[in-house]
Amino acid sequence: MRRRAAVTAALAAALLVPASATAAAPADPGESGTGTGVADAAGSGTLPIRGLDLDALTIPELQSRMDDGDLSAVQLTTAYLARIAAVNDDLGAVLSINPDALRDAAASDRTRQRDQERRPLEGIPVLLKDNVDTEQLPTTAGSRAMLDSRPDDAVITQRLRDAGAIVLGKANLSEWANLRGSASTSGWSGVGGQTANPYVLDRNPCGSSSGSAVGVAASLAQVAIGTETDGSIVCPAGANGVVGVKPTLGLVSRTGIVPISAEQDTAGPMARHAVDAALVLEVLAGQDADDAATAEIPADLGTDFADLDLDALEGARIGVWTLTPEQSAAVDDRTEEVFAAAVKQIEAAGATAVPVQLAYQEEIGAGELPALLAEFKRDLNAYLAATPGDHPADLAGIIEFNEQDPVELAYFGQELLEQAQAATVPADDPAIRETRDRIRELARASIDEALAQGAGPEDDLAAIVGLTNTPAWQTRYEYLDGQADAFVYSTSGPAAVAGYPNVTVPAGFAGPRDSLPVGVSFFGTRWDDARVLDIAADFEDQAAAREAPGYLPTVGADPQPDNPEPAT
């Protein structure tokens, strides 16, 4: 089965893709991208409107055209809804559509006409990952157990609305943000089925912000919101050829977002262009009385993130996280060539590349999952207790629901949920609290020690760059194929555990026929989001590596590793 979307001929009413009707089975890749399928409907991955190309347009360009009266929010929203209707059946990126989207767009147009100063995201359509609360729609985290949740808006949802953004709907995700089964398949959820990579449809989008990444890559929205615990913004952004921003923990409120762990979770923007991601981050950033981490935002921290310095690399010293011999043996040669070319582009922009290795990675990795499982039990139970609607009251109820449901356990299990349920919550377990404190300390030290290269500040590094991802693997399922995610390599861990900023930008293509995107990630120290964004945006400008998706049905299979590790 595939997801089905319907739209009225004139799009006079909002497109509705009911969550209760979306398919839960993986699509047959042989049915996609052939004949009159998604490749024909999608074309180059763009949808012109009045001679404009959605794929290429930035928020500043759209705002200028709407200010001049050449484009309206209703027209822009209608174009994106039509785009969803044209290609989402094959991509499975969008779970549900806000029934008030066109009404909100019309209100935005009235605001623009009435007020002399428009809001920063006036009329800009955005998708929210379906673990971000939205009052018009249930928030499911991909789980059928949550179809009848009835939350209020998350703090960041309200901030987007207050900034004039049009919430188009919800994006699919790896169910429970990939913390359900030890051999889960990224981009699959019981509510939304399987999200496909728009570059090659039988390839995986990585997780867990799969639908958010695919949604912007395929021009189903101008921008999207993802969330990351470890890799779930940067991996799908890299695998789908878009920009992904994982902010410093505490820069963006988590109130009203389905958690894994308050110690690592953060929301962040995903976009086709760095300037769009920076504009969204400006809107999202800020203190929230209900999220204690945001109280640590420095009083003098500048948040004009969209004032990008496209000469940030000139004169900068950039650490290059090189692959070890063992990692190099696992990563394909073409992907290493893309990374090497990215380093040369960094140097061509005037930066000095300094090879580095980050310490303590084995100890950090060993402690991360035990800490996350205990924190997940604590934080999910608190979220469920605070969220209105007819849904299980706690993690134990989720596990019981899955055992009775005909879809939830059809393709892989729920071992991680069961391990979390068996764990002792941190408040009752000094060992878990000590583990969390220790791995956070080590993760911060691994980055800060690498950045501090000498006795004086002139020796310090401005940021570290690493390979975000290897090419997307072919989507498989544990119970159908005997294997699942073929996850090879990532640099997301240190910034995720440290709570430091991490921005990924498209760097090139690798894999069979050079058909699959590869990104590079820039990360730095705590609260250094603006500088990391500047550096990433400068690289984006220099490399100009992104290309619109091609919607190929397949490019053949790759061998799968024995021990994949999904991104959470």
Secondary structure, DSSP 8 states (H G I E B T S, - for coil): -----B--TT--S--B--GGGS--S---GGGSSSTTSHHHHHTTT--EETTEETTT--HHHHHHHHHTTS--HHHHHHHHHHHHHHHHHHH--EEEE-TTHHHHHHHHHHHHHH-SS--TTTT-EEEEETTB-BTTB---TT-GGGTTB-----HHHHHHHHTT-EEEEEE--SGGGG-S-TT--TTEETTTEE---SSBTTB---SSSHHHHHHHHTTSSSEEEEEESSSTTHHHHHHTT-EEEE--TTSB--TTB--S-TTT-EEEEEESSHHHHHHHHHHHBS--TT-GGGGGS-TT----TTS--TTTTTT-EEEEE---HHHHHHS-HHHHHHHHHHHHHHHHTT-EEEEE--S-HHHHHHHHHHHHHHHHHHHHHHHHHHS-BSS-SSHHHHHHHHHH-TTTTSSS--HHHHHHHHS--GGG-HHHHHHHHHHHHHHHHHHHHHH--SSSGGG--SEEEEE------B---HHHHS----------HHHHHHT--EEEEEEEEESGGG-EEEEEEEE-STT-HHHHHHHHHHHHHHH--------BS--------SS-----
